Amino acid sequence: MANEQKVREQEYLDQTLKQIDLAQLEAQEEIKKSKGSLSDVASGWDDVRVKTSTYSGIVETAMSIRQQQQAIEERQSAKSRAEDRYQTLAKQKEKPYFARIDFIDDAEEKREKETVYIGLASFADDDGKFWVYDWRTPVASIYYDGGLGKVDYQTPAGKQTADVTLKRQFEIEKGVIVTLFDTEEAIGDAMLLNALSGESTTKMKSIVTTIQKEQNKIIRNTDADLLFVQGAAGSGKTAAIMQRVAYLLYRYRGKLNSGQVVMFSPNQLFNDYVDQVLPELGEQNLVQLTFYQYASHRLPRFEVQTLEERFESNHQNEKIERLLGSLDMFKAVRAYAEDLNQSGLKVRNLNFRGDVLLSKEKIQSIYYQYNENYKLSQRLEATQESLIRSLRSQVGAQMKQDWVELAIENLSKQEYDEMVGAGQVRLGDDEVNDAGDLTRLHQLGEGPKERTFASDKQERNFLAKKIVTQALRPLAKRVRRAGFININAQFVDLLRALPKYLSLADYQISEAEWRTYVDAFVASLKEKKLSLPATTIYLYLYDLITGKHGQREIRYLFIDEIQDYTPFQLAFLKFSFPNAKFTVLGDLNQAIFTQDWASSLEEDFASLFDPDKVDFVELTQTYRSTKQITDFSKGLLRDGKTIEAFNRSGDLPVMKLAKTEGQAIDEVKAQLIKNAQDGEQTAIITQTLAEAKALAKELADQKITLIRSENQRLAPGAVILPSYLAKGLEFDAVIVWQADASHYSEENVRRLLYTVTSRAMHRLTLIGSGQLSPMIEELPKSLYKLEDGHAK
Ligand SMILES: Nc1ncnc2c1ncn2[C@@H]1O[C@H](COP(=O)(O)OP(=O)(O)OP(=O)(O)O)[C@@H](O)[C@H]1O
């Protein structure tokens, strides 16, 4: 019977493959045809007559050029459509589908049984018969959401119910069905186990064949403005959102493109790790960046605190950090900015050739001459216009100055020619447009002509005007960029005024402590250094004053490892991406930067959204690690009970405690060899970068890559990296270095230890010297094996 089934399924597969072949031939024909017609169109250029002597001639020329361009664009897009189709078909031929469901749709009157095959993309033949359905179609949801029997699924027309009679999973290789099995559950454990027991690669893979029901909820959610996903380490949060992006791009095809989807990720290494998932699913990659990259590229003149500095400076001033990262602070900045409508804007003089051209007082009086109905941004715009006018009105006076005379005398022949030939330049004109205009003039055969002058005086005036205008241009640029606002001084003023806007006592901070902090801050600002919380406040204040409206074109924003963000940062992201729907993922147990207040993060962030538009999904089942590793890691947590290990068995984690550090290093070497022999890719995780560097030196004779910065690439083979760079990643085998009392005693590194141990998929070794870490000592002995560390 089973064999008979396999034969019948193989027949269906053969037919599907045959149809795909036919479709591929058609696509090939199409490509050829559009190539041919492209060259036909290209020869059409000969018919484009360039007439530039009259205005209507110019218009006619422009029109025919445009028509020609359009014809080429159309053919080209037909060609690339056919090429895309060809590529998709080629991919589909390898594995056309991975599952089949049979069901009776309750909405259909006839109640006939339907059979649907599910694959990475849909495939229909010329007659419109669907041989395969894309995993993202509404009907495919049935496959992920339940077992046999009644299953609800969402369609664009609303909820529908189906009666599922068969769920079958396939493994297909090179056109042959290798295995096939029927299941009654949502996704058979056997298939999941199979997917999970493979070895790690340096790249994350797609999980479409084994998406779990809870993950499917995350992937297909389209209602929420804020989708909050809390899940243990390794519970597939990242995997789920990568598939979610693919789903959204499919669902909103034509309306949404991958450039409108942004993901904030924990570090650059992680970006590297996930960058194959979407291409594997036939989609383009989304925009990925870290908060550091986002903030620091906007402030090129500052040294923004790096991940390493942030991690290593942690807890220096916890009360203040907490205040700076709070929503209270966010509101205080807004209130402070609001008050700037009345008074207090800090500006700089606009100097020209060493003299004050427009004084601070003058600029301030312009800024505050507009009535109270003006908002900050309008006030600024009106001030800029007025300042540009003032600059223009200075031209006449400057032209009479001695420096202009001198400049005219010193003009070289080339400079003179350039000035006289290039046409009129007006202060405040956009340079780019000027260049554009010139090019256009050139194209239409009207290049700049040498100017002639009626008199010497006229020539001198012309040159003087040019010279002054050019000299004033940097100032005009500065005005347009609002460079006269002294944002540094404004920021310091905000900090000094802060006690007026919020209660320091709520954060157990005295006024004197605050003053000391602000003084230290001023000193670091002088050195152009900014901590990450300060950077965010700085940007927010700047955006409020200049009326920046954020990036309105971004429709979906994903934030991974949300527990490492402060409420302020999140509120700022919401402000900066006003039209985006947010999907945020986090594991409060892995808060390594923000510590205790991470627990109120969810509430704080949700308070910024309409409560009806906030959805919360919790993932408790973990997939990454073996049961033994998960049980050990969760044991480290004070509150790890809700985490459920997937039933995949492996060895117990081993704690090797050596007498001396030298012996511990020998243990590391021995373990590296063992892991390599067993084909397990190893990551040695240290707490800090300095420790990673020191250990790498000791292991200089081993083949091992030190990952010291987030901008490095993940290398195959063994790696050594500090804890904060291991975020979000996974490895076959992990060695936790210095996992002893000297490094893991304080409560504030408990979550860090959990984070690093949960990176291991198959093998976890903890190596240290001296005393056992109390966090490990208090674990039940059944969760790990304790060995003396004296490697032979
Ligand atoms: N449904 C699934 N089928 C197969 N593999 C899965 C599934 N869900 C997750 N995985 C695998 O489990 C591992 C962990 O997933 P992922 O990295 O998404 O977890 P995470 O919740 O983001 O973890 P962390 O918080 O530790 O970064 C990955 O290798 C992923 O491919």
The ligand as an SDF file (V2000), in Angstrom:
LIG
                    3D

 31 33  0  0  0  0  0  0  0  0999 V2000
   10.0850   25.7480   12.6360 N   0  0  0  0  0  0  0  0  0  0  0  0
   11.3670   25.5030   12.5500 C   0  0  0  0  0  0  0  0  0  0  0  0
   11.8240   24.4980   11.7860 N   0  0  0  0  0  0  0  0  0  0  0  0
   13.1370   24.2240   11.7060 C   0  0  0  0  0  0  0  0  0  0  0  0
   14.0810   24.9030   12.3240 N   0  0  0  0  0  0  0  0  0  0  0  0
   13.6980   25.9210   13.1070 C   0  0  0  0  0  0  0  0  0  0  0  0
   12.3300   26.2720   13.2690 C   0  0  0  0  0  0  0  0  0  0  0  0
   12.2720   27.3260   14.0870 N   0  0  0  0  0  0  0  0  0  0  0  0
   13.5400   27.6390   14.4290 C   0  0  0  0  0  0  0  0  0  0  0  0
   14.4000   26.7880   13.8440 N   0  0  0  0  0  0  0  0  0  0  0  0
   15.8560   26.7850   13.9680 C   0  0  0  0  0  0  0  0  0  0  0  0
   16.2000   26.9800   15.3360 O   0  0  0  0  0  0  0  0  0  0  0  0
   17.3570   27.7990   15.4330 C   0  0  0  0  0  0  0  0  0  0  0  0
   17.0880   28.9820   16.3270 C   0  0  0  0  0  0  0  0  0  0  0  0
   16.2190   29.8840   15.6920 O   0  0  0  0  0  0  0  0  0  0  0  0
   16.3970   31.4620   15.7890 P   0  0  0  0  0  0  0  0  0  0  0  0
   17.8130   31.8450   15.6180 O   0  0  0  0  0  0  0  0  0  0  0  0
   15.3730   32.0580   14.9070 O   0  0  0  0  0  0  0  0  0  0  0  0
   15.9850   31.6720   17.3110 O   0  0  0  0  0  0  0  0  0  0  0  0
   15.8430   33.0220   18.1230 P   0  0  0  0  0  0  0  0  0  0  0  0
   14.5690   32.9000   18.8820 O   0  0  0  0  0  0  0  0  0  0  0  0
   15.9970   34.1880   17.2470 O   0  0  0  0  0  0  0  0  0  0  0  0
   17.0620   32.8530   19.1160 O   0  0  0  0  0  0  0  0  0  0  0  0
   17.9400   33.9250   19.9150 P   0  0  0  0  0  0  0  0  0  0  0  0
   17.0090   34.7130   20.7730 O   0  0  0  0  0  0  0  0  0  0  0  0
   18.8320   33.0600   20.7070 O   0  0  0  0  0  0  0  0  0  0  0  0
   18.6510   34.7300   18.8970 O   0  0  0  0  0  0  0  0  0  0  0  0
   17.7480   28.1720   14.0130 C   0  0  0  0  0  0  0  0  0  0  0  0
   18.7310   27.2780   13.5610 O   0  0  0  0  0  0  0  0  0  0  0  0
   16.4650   27.9690   13.2430 C   0  0  0  0  0  0  0  0  0  0  0  0
   16.7150   27.6840   11.8850 O   0  0  0  0  0  0  0  0  0  0  0  0
  1  2  1  0
  2  3  1  0
  2  7  2  0
  3  4  2  0
  4  5  1  0
  5  6  2  0
  6  7  1  0
  6 10  1  0
  7  8  1  0
  8  9  2  0
  9 10  1  0
 10 11  1  0
 11 12  1  0
 11 30  1  0
 12 13  1  0
 13 14  1  0
 13 28  1  0
 14 15  1  0
 15 16  1  0
 16 17  2  0
 16 18  1  0
 16 19  1  0
 19 20  1  0
 20 21  2  0
 20 22  1  0
 20 23  1  0
 23 24  1  0
 24 25  2  0
 24 26  1  0
 24 27  1  0
 28 29  1  0
 28 30  1  0
 30 31  1  0
M  END
$$$$
